[in-house]
Amino acid sequence: QVQLVESGGGLVQAGGSLRLSCAASSDMLGIQVMGWYRQAPERSRGLVASITRSETTNYADSVKGRFTISRNNAKDTIYLQMTSLTPEDTAVYYCKVTTHWSDYWGQGTQVTVSS
């Protein structure tokens, strides 16, 4: 069954770090772009960072210099290293995978940054 497995969310104090992981199931073929989106309460979901199969990256302006996305193509897994976290980073973080044929979303993982 095609699925995305996310992990690594949690509660952290401002200034701290967290690392998120997202692994695509082995039957997910034709993966092109993998990325992270986030949605805070009463706000729309928006891009945090994405990475192509050739490892071209794209970041939201608000996370540039603080977050780093990386990818292991052999494992169809991406990582989001988040540093210097602020309360404004509090949100549900969703993994998204774009294949040749479709988009897939993970179930989301909560990241809460306390002040």
Backbone torsions as a table, in degrees:
resi	resn	phi	psi	omega
1	GLN	NA	127.5	-179.8
2	VAL	-65.7	127.1	178.8
3	GLN	-159.1	163.4	174.9
4	LEU	-118.7	134.2	-179.6
5	VAL	-115.7	115.7	-178.6
6	GLU	-102.7	151.1	175.3
7	SER	-156.8	163.1	171.7
8	GLY	108.4	-3.9	178.3
9	GLY	-72.3	174.4	178.0
10	GLY	159.3	-164.0	-178.5
11	LEU	-106.9	131.6	179.9
12	VAL	-144.1	151.8	177.2
13	GLN	-79.2	154.8	176.8
14	ALA	-54.4	137.2	-176.8
15	GLY	92.2	-11.0	-178.2
16	GLY	-84.5	-174.1	-176.2
17	SER	-132.1	153.5	172.6
18	LEU	-145.1	155.6	176.6
19	ARG	-126.9	122.4	176.6
20	LEU	-99.7	147.8	176.0
21	SER	-128.6	149.0	175.9
22	CYS	-143.2	119.9	-178.8
23	ALA	-114.4	130.4	176.8
24	ALA	-89.3	143.3	178.5
25	SER	-65.8	155.6	-172.3
26	SER	-67.1	-17.2	-179.9
27	ASP	-91.3	7.9	176.2
28	MET	-89.0	105.0	-173.2
29	LEU	-100.0	158.8	174.2
30	GLY	68.0	31.6	-178.4
31	ILE	-65.9	130.6	179.0
32	GLN	-111.7	-65.2	-176.4
33	VAL	-117.4	138.1	173.8
34	MET	-124.9	146.0	-177.5
35	GLY	-163.8	175.6	178.7
36	TRP	-120.6	135.8	173.4
37	TYR	-122.7	162.3	176.5
38	ARG	-142.2	154.0	179.8
39	GLN	-139.9	116.7	175.5
40	ALA	-91.7	161.1	179.5
41	PRO	-54.0	132.2	177.1
42	GLU	63.7	22.8	176.3
43	ARG	-128.9	157.7	180.0
44	SER	-80.6	159.8	178.9
45	ARG	-74.5	135.5	-178.9
46	GLY	-139.0	159.1	-179.2
47	LEU	-66.8	135.3	170.4
48	VAL	-100.2	-55.6	179.9
49	ALA	-161.5	151.1	176.9
50	SER	-141.1	160.7	-179.5
51	ILE	-146.9	134.4	179.5
52	THR	-87.8	174.8	-179.9
53	ARG	-63.2	-30.4	176.9
54	SER	-87.8	9.6	173.7
55	GLU	70.5	27.7	167.5
56	THR	-77.2	129.5	-174.8
57	THR	-111.0	157.3	177.2
58	ASN	-143.2	134.5	-177.1
59	TYR	-128.3	147.6	168.0
60	ALA	-67.0	145.8	-178.4
61	ASP	-57.4	-33.8	-174.5
62	SER	-69.7	-15.5	-177.6
63	VAL	-115.9	-3.7	-179.5
64	LYS	-59.0	133.9	-178.9
65	GLY	85.9	-12.7	-179.8
66	ARG	-115.4	-34.9	-178.0
67	PHE	-109.0	146.9	176.8
68	THR	-133.4	125.9	176.6
69	ILE	-102.2	140.4	177.9
70	SER	-141.4	167.5	-171.3
71	ARG	-145.1	139.9	172.1
72	ASN	-114.4	99.4	-175.8
73	ASN	-64.8	-32.6	-179.6
74	ALA	-64.0	-29.9	-179.2
75	LYS	-105.4	0.0	-175.6
76	ASP	48.9	49.1	-176.5
77	THR	-129.3	140.5	172.9
78	ILE	-121.3	157.7	-179.4
79	TYR	-130.6	146.9	174.1
80	LEU	-127.0	106.9	176.3
81	GLN	-88.4	119.5	-176.5
82	MET	-114.3	123.8	179.0
83	THR	-125.3	167.3	179.5
84	SER	49.1	46.0	-176.8
85	LEU	-66.8	144.8	177.5
86	THR	-124.9	163.4	177.7
87	PRO	-56.7	-26.0	179.1
88	GLU	-68.9	-13.0	176.4
89	ASP	-85.3	-6.1	179.3
90	THR	-63.1	125.5	-177.7
91	ALA	-178.2	171.3	166.6
92	VAL	-89.1	127.1	-178.0
93	TYR	-102.0	129.1	-177.5
94	TYR	-116.7	135.4	172.9
95	CYS	-87.4	139.1	177.3
96	LYS	-131.7	135.3	177.4
97	VAL	-122.2	131.0	175.2
98	THR	-109.4	123.0	176.2
99	THR	-106.9	-176.9	176.6
100	HIS	-59.5	-24.6	-168.8
101	TRP	-118.5	-21.9	-171.9
102	SER	-160.3	170.0	171.3
103	ASP	-110.0	143.9	177.7
104	TYR	-129.2	143.5	179.4
105	TRP	-120.2	144.4	172.1
106	GLY	-80.9	177.5	-176.0
107	GLN	-81.2	-13.7	179.4
108	GLY	96.3	146.2	176.3
109	THR	-135.2	133.9	-175.1
110	GLN	-80.8	132.3	171.4
111	VAL	-119.6	122.4	179.9
112	THR	-124.1	125.3	179.8
113	VAL	-113.7	118.4	-179.1
114	SER	-91.9	147.8	-178.2
115	SER	-89.2	NA	NA
